[in-house]
Amino acid sequence: MNAQDQLARLRLGVNTIIPEDDLRAKLERSVRDGRPLSVKLGMDPTAPDLHLGHTVVLRKLRDFQRLGHEVVLIIGDFTASIGDPSGRSETRPPLTPAQIEQAASTYQAQCFQVLDPEHTRVVYNSEWLAPLGFAEVIQLTSKYTVARLLERDDFANRFAAGHAISVHELLYSFCQAYDSVHLRCDVELGGNDQLFNILMGRDLQREYGVEPQVAMIMPILIGRDGVKMSKSLGNYIGISEPAQSIFDKLMAISDAMMPDYFRLTTDLPAAAIAELLAGHPLEAKKRLAAEIVTIYHDAAAAAAARQRWETVFSQRETPADIPTALIPAAELDEHGRIWLPKLLCAAGLAQGTREARRFIEQGAVRVNGDKIDDTDAELALEGETILQIGRRRFARVERGD
């Protein structure tokens, strides 16, 4: 495939390419010289399971592989011992060697559920970061200013708020950027939260006389609670989870999330996705869940998971088409929870909290099929929540932020 056609294919599903002209030039040279590009992804082993959010980037790496390029998968065993501060409002605790080893041991097999192992080079960044002497670290840090580091949103916000920023967090960016210097990468992929680190790698490559890499920034998949899918937040769907768990979790995402999930995590063509989304949302969500379970298990497991979900759903006598109420963030407490009587009122199922309490006391209230008899109950709105009063009154509630 010529360079222009490769670029058109690689653009699909990407937020931004910085700079695109450099990627075009690299692809043209690759075609001319017959040399594949070196495409980097760094992953810190912070938990043993990869999740669907990771696969957004992995699937783009697979596109590069199918075009004949080499993927360099960096297992950040060294950087995980520092703790990636990206997007954090406080210092992230470093992991112990035992925690890192446990998580890293599962990463390669999980990545190869998406990537072609024959065109993937797996490396550990402790190989080149651990041997660096103190003088070499000082030389590395001399190539960047504190002012530039404080341009990062997470650091800038914490500094302005008077929150502590540990020096080791500043060094994390240097470590990740030096990975690109050492490996002489042509392209690095990541989400918006990694943009600063990726661009810093580009800057340091230039300082060390290495041709700067291209930054390819991918969309971030939203988790079941409406924020970035993250292992540390516990809102993720792991690709190594049992088929039933994956299916059930996907059935709990909001209808508004489905277009991105279809586009970023399945192989369905755009026309098929549009047709599904134009139909009944529940049927579209079942198809989404089945497609993803099939990818990471098989079609038989997807069919069994769907049948079990439908059986449970039917036994609870929950209608397929029920109204949805969006609950504003202002109605939730600092932990994202809301008092159940207040939630019943917000969903239009009770005229006031006194009536809502009476329904609960009478045993008429169910949440996701489970009877609730505690009038002081508080709920955390994670994904889709089904409220029921009696046999025929239902409401679906979701966070509105």
C-alpha positions as CSV (number, residue, x, y, z in Angstrom):
1,M,0.0,0.0,0.0
2,N,1.4,3.4,-0.9
3,A,2.1,6.0,1.8
4,Q,-1.0,8.1,1.1
5,D,-3.3,5.1,1.4
6,Q,-1.6,4.0,4.6
7,L,-2.0,7.5,6.1
8,A,-5.7,7.5,5.2
9,R,-6.2,4.1,6.9
10,L,-4.1,5.1,10.0
11,R,-6.1,8.4,10.5
12,L,-9.3,6.4,11.1
13,G,-10.5,6.7,14.8
14,V,-7.6,8.9,15.8
15,N,-8.0,12.2,17.7
16,T,-4.9,13.9,16.4
17,I,-1.6,13.3,14.7
18,I,1.3,15.7,15.7
19,P,2.5,16.5,13.2
20,E,0.7,14.7,10.4
21,D,3.2,15.9,7.7
22,D,6.0,14.1,9.6
23,L,4.0,10.9,9.6
24,R,3.4,11.2,5.9
25,A,7.1,11.8,5.3
26,K,8.1,8.8,7.5
27,L,5.6,6.6,5.6
28,E,6.9,7.7,2.2
29,R,10.5,6.9,3.3
30,S,9.3,3.6,4.7
31,V,7.8,2.6,1.3
32,R,10.8,3.9,-0.6
33,D,13.4,2.2,1.5
34,G,11.5,-0.9,2.5
35,R,12.1,-0.2,6.2
36,P,9.1,-0.6,8.6
37,L,8.4,2.1,11.1
38,S,9.0,1.5,14.8
39,V,5.7,2.2,16.6
40,K,5.8,2.5,20.4
41,L,3.3,1.9,23.1
42,G,4.3,2.1,26.8
43,M,2.2,0.3,29.4
44,D,2.8,0.4,33.1
45,P,1.8,-2.9,34.8
46,T,-0.4,-1.3,37.5
47,A,-2.9,-4.2,37.6
48,P,-3.0,-7.7,36.2
49,D,-5.8,-7.1,33.7
50,L,-5.8,-5.1,30.5
51,H,-9.2,-3.5,29.8
52,L,-11.2,-2.4,26.8
53,G,-9.7,1.1,27.1
54,H,-6.3,-0.4,26.4
55,T,-7.6,-2.1,23.3
56,V,-8.4,1.2,21.6
57,V,-4.7,1.8,21.3
58,L,-3.8,-1.8,20.7
59,R,-6.2,-2.0,17.8
60,K,-4.5,1.0,16.1
61,L,-1.1,-0.7,16.7
62,R,-2.6,-3.7,14.9
63,D,-3.4,-1.4,11.9
64,F,0.3,-0.5,11.8
65,Q,1.2,-4.2,11.9
66,R,-1.1,-5.0,9.0
67,L,0.6,-2.3,7.0
68,G,4.0,-4.0,7.6
69,H,5.3,-1.9,10.5
70,E,6.9,-3.1,13.8
71,V,5.2,-2.5,17.1
72,V,7.5,-2.0,20.2
73,L,5.5,-2.8,23.3
74,I,7.2,-1.4,26.4
75,I,6.4,-2.9,29.7
76,G,7.1,-0.1,32.1
77,D,8.4,-2.1,35.0
78,F,10.8,0.7,35.9
79,T,8.3,3.6,35.5
80,A,5.7,1.6,37.4
81,S,8.0,1.8,40.4
82,I,7.7,5.6,40.2
83,G,4.0,5.9,39.6
84,D,2.5,7.7,36.6
85,P,1.0,11.1,37.9
86,S,-1.0,11.7,34.7
87,G,-4.5,13.0,35.6
88,R,-4.0,12.5,39.3
89,S,-4.8,15.2,41.9
90,E,-2.4,13.7,44.4
91,T,0.8,11.7,44.5
92,R,0.3,8.2,43.1
93,P,2.0,5.5,45.3
94,P,4.8,3.6,43.6
95,L,4.3,-0.2,43.2
96,T,6.5,-2.8,44.9
97,P,8.6,-5.1,42.7
98,A,6.3,-8.0,43.6
99,Q,3.2,-6.1,42.5
100,I,4.9,-5.1,39.2
101,E,6.0,-8.6,38.5
102,Q,2.6,-10.1,39.1
103,A,0.9,-7.6,36.8
104,A,3.6,-7.7,34.0
105,S,3.5,-11.5,33.8
106,T,0.0,-11.4,32.3
107,Y,0.3,-8.4,30.0
108,Q,2.1,-10.1,27.0
109,A,-0.5,-12.9,26.6
110,Q,-3.4,-10.4,26.9
111,C,-1.8,-8.0,24.4
112,F,-1.5,-10.8,21.9
113,Q,-5.2,-11.3,21.9
114,V,-5.1,-8.1,19.7
115,L,-1.6,-7.8,18.4
116,D,0.3,-10.1,16.0
117,P,3.2,-11.6,18.1
118,E,5.4,-12.0,15.0
119,H,5.4,-8.3,14.4
120,T,5.7,-7.2,18.1
121,R,8.8,-6.6,20.0
122,V,8.3,-6.7,23.8
123,V,10.8,-4.9,26.0
124,Y,11.1,-3.8,29.6
125,N,12.3,-0.3,30.3
126,S,14.3,-1.3,33.3
127,E,16.8,-2.7,30.8
128,W,18.0,0.9,29.9
129,L,16.7,3.0,32.8
130,A,18.0,1.0,35.7
131,P,21.7,1.2,34.6
132,L,21.6,5.0,34.2
133,G,24.1,6.6,36.6
134,F,23.3,9.8,38.7
135,A,25.4,11.9,36.3
136,E,23.5,10.7,33.4
137,V,20.2,11.4,35.1
138,I,21.3,15.0,35.8
139,Q,22.4,15.4,32.2
140,L,18.9,14.1,31.1
141,T,17.0,16.5,33.4
142,S,19.2,19.4,32.2
143,K,17.5,19.2,28.8
144,Y,14.1,20.4,30.1
145,T,12.9,23.2,32.4
146,V,10.7,23.2,35.5
147,A,8.5,25.8,33.8
148,R,7.8,23.4,30.9
149,L,7.0,20.6,33.3
150,L,4.5,22.8,35.1
151,E,2.6,23.3,31.9
152,R,1.1,19.9,32.4
153,D,-2.5,20.3,33.6
154,D,-2.3,17.9,36.5
155,F,0.9,19.5,37.8
156,A,-0.3,23.1,37.2
157,N,-3.6,22.5,39.0
158,R,-1.9,20.8,41.9
159,F,0.7,23.6,42.2
160,A,-2.0,26.3,42.0
161,A,-4.0,24.5,44.7
162,G,-1.0,24.2,47.0
163,H,-1.0,20.4,46.8
164,A,2.3,18.5,47.1
165,I,4.2,17.4,44.0
166,S,7.0,15.0,44.7
167,V,10.2,15.2,42.7
168,H,9.9,11.6,41.7
169,E,6.7,12.4,39.8
170,L,8.5,15.0,37.7
171,L,11.1,12.3,36.9
172,Y,8.4,10.0,35.5
173,S,8.0,12.2,32.4
174,F,11.8,12.1,31.8
175,C,11.8,8.3,32.1
176,Q,9.0,7.8,29.6
177,A,10.5,10.3,27.2
178,Y,13.9,8.6,27.4
179,D,12.3,5.4,26.3
180,S,11.7,7.0,22.9
181,V,15.3,8.3,22.8
182,H,16.8,4.9,23.6
183,L,14.5,3.0,21.1
184,R,14.7,5.7,18.4
185,C,10.9,5.3,17.9
186,D,9.2,6.8,14.8
187,V,5.7,7.0,16.3
188,E,4.3,6.8,19.8
189,L,0.6,6.2,20.6
190,G,-1.4,7.1,23.7
191,G,-4.5,8.9,25.0
192,N,-5.0,12.6,25.6
193,D,-3.7,12.0,29.2
194,Q,-0.3,11.0,27.7
195,L,0.0,13.9,25.3
196,F,2.5,15.8,27.4
197,N,4.8,12.8,27.9
198,I,4.7,11.8,24.3
199,L,5.6,15.3,23.1
200,M,8.3,15.5,25.7
201,G,9.7,12.3,24.1
202,R,9.7,14.1,20.8
203,D,11.6,17.1,22.3
204,L,14.2,14.9,24.1
205,Q,14.8,12.9,20.9
206,R,15.7,16.2,19.2
207,E,18.0,17.1,22.0
208,Y,19.8,13.8,21.7
209,G,20.1,14.0,17.9
210,V,17.4,11.5,17.2
211,E,14.7,12.1,14.5
212,P,11.6,13.2,16.5
213,Q,8.7,10.8,16.8
214,V,5.2,11.5,15.7
215,A,2.5,11.6,18.4
216,M,-0.7,9.7,17.6
217,I,-3.3,10.5,20.1
218,M,-6.3,8.1,20.5
219,P,-9.7,8.7,22.0
220,I,-10.1,7.6,25.7
221,L,-12.8,5.1,26.3
222,I,-15.3,6.1,29.0
223,G,-15.8,3.6,31.8
224,R,-19.1,2.3,33.2
225,D,-19.4,5.3,35.5
226,G,-19.1,7.9,32.8
227,V,-15.4,8.8,33.4
228,K,-12.2,7.5,31.8
229,M,-11.9,3.7,32.0
230,S,-9.2,3.0,34.6
231,K,-8.0,0.1,36.6
232,S,-7.4,2.4,39.6
233,L,-10.9,3.7,39.5
234,G,-12.4,0.2,39.3
235,N,-14.8,1.1,36.4
236,Y,-13.1,-1.1,33.8
237,I,-14.1,-4.1,31.7
238,G,-11.2,-6.5,31.6
239,I,-10.6,-8.4,28.4
240,S,-9.6,-11.5,30.5
241,E,-12.7,-11.5,32.6
242,P,-15.2,-14.3,32.2
243,A,-17.6,-14.0,29.2
244,Q,-20.6,-13.5,31.4
245,S,-18.9,-10.7,33.4
246,I,-18.0,-8.8,30.2
247,F,-21.5,-9.2,28.7
248,D,-23.2,-8.1,31.9
249,K,-21.0,-5.1,32.4
250,L,-21.5,-4.0,28.8
251,M,-25.3,-4.2,29.2
252,A,-25.0,-1.7,32.1
253,I,-23.3,1.1,30.0
254,S,-25.5,4.0,29.0
255,D,-27.1,4.1,25.5
256,A,-25.1,7.3,24.9
257,M,-21.8,5.4,25.2
258,M,-22.7,2.8,22.5
259,P,-21.5,4.7,19.4
260,D,-18.0,5.0,20.8
261,Y,-17.9,1.4,22.1
262,F,-19.0,0.1,18.7
263,R,-16.5,2.3,16.8
264,L,-13.5,1.9,19.1
265,T,-13.8,-1.7,20.3
266,T,-15.4,-3.8,17.6
267,D,-14.6,-4.7,14.0
268,L,-18.1,-3.9,12.7
269,P,-18.1,-1.7,9.6
270,A,-19.5,1.9,10.0
271,A,-22.7,1.1,8.0
272,A,-23.6,-1.9,10.2
273,I,-23.0,0.2,13.3
274,A,-25.3,3.0,12.0
275,E,-28.0,0.5,11.2
276,L,-27.8,-1.1,14.7
277,L,-27.9,2.3,16.4
278,A,-30.9,3.4,14.4
279,G,-32.8,0.4,15.8
280,H,-33.9,-0.5,19.3
281,P,-31.2,0.5,21.8
282,L,-31.5,-2.7,23.9
283,E,-31.0,-4.9,20.8
284,A,-28.0,-2.8,19.8
285,K,-26.5,-3.2,23.2
286,K,-26.9,-7.0,23.1
287,R,-25.2,-7.1,19.8
288,L,-22.4,-4.8,21.1
289,A,-21.9,-7.1,24.1
290,A,-21.9,-10.2,22.0
291,E,-19.4,-8.8,19.5
292,I,-16.9,-8.0,22.3
293,V,-17.3,-11.3,24.1
294,T,-16.8,-13.1,20.8
295,I,-13.5,-11.2,20.2
296,Y,-12.0,-12.1,23.6
297,H,-13.7,-15.5,24.1
298,D,-15.7,-17.0,21.2
299,A,-19.2,-17.0,19.6
300,A,-20.5,-19.8,21.7
301,A,-19.5,-18.0,24.9
302,A,-21.2,-14.9,23.6
303,A,-24.4,-16.8,22.8
304,A,-24.5,-18.4,26.2
305,A,-23.8,-15.1,28.0
306,R,-26.6,-13.4,26.0
307,Q,-29.1,-16.2,26.8
308,R,-28.3,-16.1,30.5
309,W,-28.6,-12.3,30.6
310,E,-32.0,-12.5,28.8
311,T,-33.2,-15.2,31.2
312,V,-32.3,-13.2,34.3
313,F,-33.7,-10.0,32.7
314,S,-37.0,-11.8,31.9
315,Q,-37.3,-13.3,35.3
316,R,-37.1,-9.9,36.8
317,E,-40.0,-8.9,34.5
318,T,-38.2,-5.7,33.5
319,P,-39.7,-4.2,30.3
320,A,-37.2,-3.5,27.5
321,D,-38.5,0.1,26.9
322,I,-38.5,2.2,30.1
323,P,-37.9,5.9,30.6
324,T,-34.5,7.3,31.5
325,A,-33.8,10.0,34.0
326,L,-30.5,11.8,34.1
327,I,-29.4,12.7,37.6
328,P,-27.2,15.9,37.7
329,A,-23.9,15.7,39.4
330,A,-25.1,18.4,41.8
331,E,-27.6,15.9,43.3
332,L,-24.8,13.5,44.3
333,D,-22.5,13.8,47.3
334,E,-18.8,14.0,47.1
335,H,-18.5,10.2,46.8
336,G,-21.0,10.1,43.8
337,R,-23.8,8.7,46.0
338,I,-27.5,9.7,46.4
339,W,-30.1,9.0,49.0
340,L,-32.5,6.4,47.6
341,P,-35.8,8.3,48.5
342,K,-34.4,11.4,46.8
343,L,-33.4,9.3,43.8
344,L,-36.9,7.8,43.5
345,C,-38.3,11.4,43.4
346,A,-35.8,12.5,40.8
347,A,-36.8,9.5,38.7
348,G,-40.5,10.5,38.9
349,L,-41.5,7.4,40.8
350,A,-42.5,9.2,44.0
351,Q,-44.1,12.6,44.7
352,G,-41.9,13.3,47.7
353,T,-39.4,11.6,50.0
354,R,-42.2,10.8,52.5
355,E,-44.0,8.7,49.8
356,A,-40.7,7.2,48.7
357,R,-39.8,6.1,52.2
358,R,-43.3,4.5,52.5
359,F,-42.7,2.5,49.3
360,I,-39.4,1.3,50.7
361,E,-40.9,0.3,54.1
362,Q,-43.6,-1.6,52.2
363,G,-41.0,-3.7,50.4
364,A,-42.1,-2.3,47.0
365,V,-38.8,-0.9,45.9
366,R,-36.1,-2.8,43.9
367,V,-32.8,-1.6,42.5
368,N,-31.5,-3.6,39.6
369,G,-33.9,-6.4,40.7
370,D,-32.8,-6.5,44.3
371,K,-35.3,-5.5,47.0
372,I,-34.3,-2.6,49.2
373,D,-35.9,-2.2,52.6
374,D,-33.5,0.4,54.2
375,T,-35.0,3.9,54.0
376,D,-31.5,5.3,54.7
377,A,-29.9,3.5,51.7
378,E,-27.6,5.5,49.5
379,L,-26.7,4.4,45.9
380,A,-23.6,5.0,43.8
381,L,-24.7,5.6,40.2
382,E,-22.4,3.4,38.2
383,G,-23.5,2.9,34.6
384,E,-27.2,2.0,34.2
385,T,-29.4,1.6,37.3
386,I,-33.0,0.2,37.1
387,L,-35.5,1.4,39.7
388,Q,-38.7,-0.5,40.2
389,I,-41.8,0.2,42.4
390,G,-44.3,-2.6,42.5
391,R,-44.7,-4.8,39.4
392,R,-45.2,-2.2,36.7
393,R,-43.5,1.1,37.5
394,F,-39.9,1.4,36.3
395,A,-37.2,4.0,35.6
396,R,-33.7,3.9,34.3
397,V,-31.4,6.4,36.0
398,E,-27.9,7.5,34.9
399,R,-25.5,10.2,35.9
400,G,-26.1,13.3,33.8
401,D,-22.5,14.7,33.9
